[in-house]
Amino acid sequence: MNINSIIIFFFCLGIFLIIHSIYQQKFMALKKNIRVEYRFLPKTYYEEQLAQAPESSLFKNMFDKESPWFSRNVTLPRPPKETASATPDLKKQGKTAV
């Protein structure tokens, strides 16, 4: 055996040990970095019935708050004067308005 083959053997052994230690460090880093996995567990039908909110809290705003569809400042137009005065005349004559 000559000296060149011994040098090449130690050179390959050194490269192998360096690569092995790099992968070992990465493996240990991944092992320490444990991720917690959260999963959604849906409620059963029975649990939903037990955990219902009271109806008074659900529908309270429906009757207490002002409606977004109707404004309280709306004024209705007055009926024409002919219709308002014609009705009492019919009652005096004994006729009914249809």
C-alpha positions as CSV (number, residue, x, y, z in Angstrom):
1,M,0.0,0.0,0.0
2,N,1.3,3.3,-0.8
3,I,0.7,6.6,0.9
4,N,-1.7,7.9,-1.8
5,S,-4.3,5.2,-1.1
6,I,-4.2,5.9,2.7
7,I,-4.7,9.7,2.0
8,I,-7.7,9.0,-0.2
9,F,-9.2,6.6,2.4
10,F,-8.9,9.2,5.2
11,F,-10.2,12.0,2.8
12,C,-13.4,9.9,2.0
13,L,-13.8,9.0,5.6
14,G,-13.6,12.7,6.6
15,I,-16.2,13.7,4.0
16,F,-18.5,10.9,5.1
17,L,-18.3,12.0,8.8
18,I,-18.9,15.6,8.0
19,I,-22.0,14.8,5.9
20,H,-23.2,12.4,8.6
21,S,-22.8,15.1,11.3
22,I,-24.7,17.7,9.2
23,Y,-27.6,15.4,8.7
24,Q,-27.6,14.4,12.4
25,Q,-27.8,18.1,13.4
26,K,-30.7,18.7,11.1
27,F,-32.5,15.6,12.4
28,M,-32.1,16.8,16.0
29,A,-33.4,20.3,15.1
30,L,-36.5,18.8,13.5
31,K,-37.0,16.5,16.4
32,K,-37.0,19.4,18.9
33,N,-39.4,21.5,16.7
34,I,-42.5,19.5,17.5
35,R,-45.6,21.0,16.0
36,V,-48.9,20.8,17.8
37,E,-51.7,19.8,15.5
38,Y,-55.2,21.2,16.4
39,R,-58.2,19.4,15.0
40,F,-61.8,20.6,14.9
41,L,-64.2,18.3,16.7
42,P,-67.8,19.1,15.7
43,K,-70.4,19.1,18.4
44,T,-73.0,16.4,18.4
45,Y,-76.7,17.1,18.0
46,Y,-77.2,16.5,21.7
47,E,-74.5,19.0,22.7
48,E,-75.9,21.7,20.4
49,Q,-79.3,21.3,22.0
50,L,-77.8,21.6,25.5
51,A,-75.7,24.7,24.7
52,Q,-78.4,26.7,23.0
53,A,-78.7,30.4,23.9
54,P,-82.0,31.6,25.4
55,E,-84.5,32.8,22.9
56,S,-84.9,36.1,24.7
57,S,-81.3,37.0,24.1
58,L,-81.5,36.0,20.4
59,F,-84.7,37.9,19.5
60,K,-84.4,40.8,22.0
61,N,-83.1,43.3,19.4
62,M,-85.8,42.4,16.9
63,F,-88.4,44.2,19.0
64,D,-86.3,46.7,21.0
65,K,-84.1,48.3,18.3
66,E,-85.3,50.5,15.5
67,S,-85.9,48.6,12.3
68,P,-83.4,49.3,9.4
69,W,-86.2,48.8,6.9
70,F,-88.6,51.4,8.3
71,S,-87.7,54.9,9.5
72,R,-89.8,56.3,12.3
73,N,-89.8,59.7,10.6
74,V,-92.0,58.5,7.8
75,T,-95.2,60.5,7.4
76,L,-98.1,59.1,5.4
77,P,-99.8,61.3,2.8
78,R,-103.2,62.6,3.8
79,P,-106.1,61.3,1.9
80,P,-107.7,63.7,-0.6
81,K,-110.4,66.0,0.9
82,E,-113.1,64.7,-1.4
83,T,-112.9,61.2,0.0
84,A,-112.8,62.4,3.6
85,S,-115.9,64.7,3.1
86,A,-117.9,62.2,1.0
87,T,-118.0,59.5,3.7
88,P,-120.0,61.5,6.3
89,D,-122.5,62.6,3.6
90,L,-123.2,58.9,2.8
91,K,-123.8,58.1,6.4
92,K,-126.3,61.0,6.7
93,Q,-128.3,59.6,3.7
94,G,-128.3,56.1,5.2
95,K,-126.1,54.6,2.6
96,T,-122.9,52.6,3.2
97,A,-119.6,53.2,1.5
98,V,-118.1,50.3,-0.3
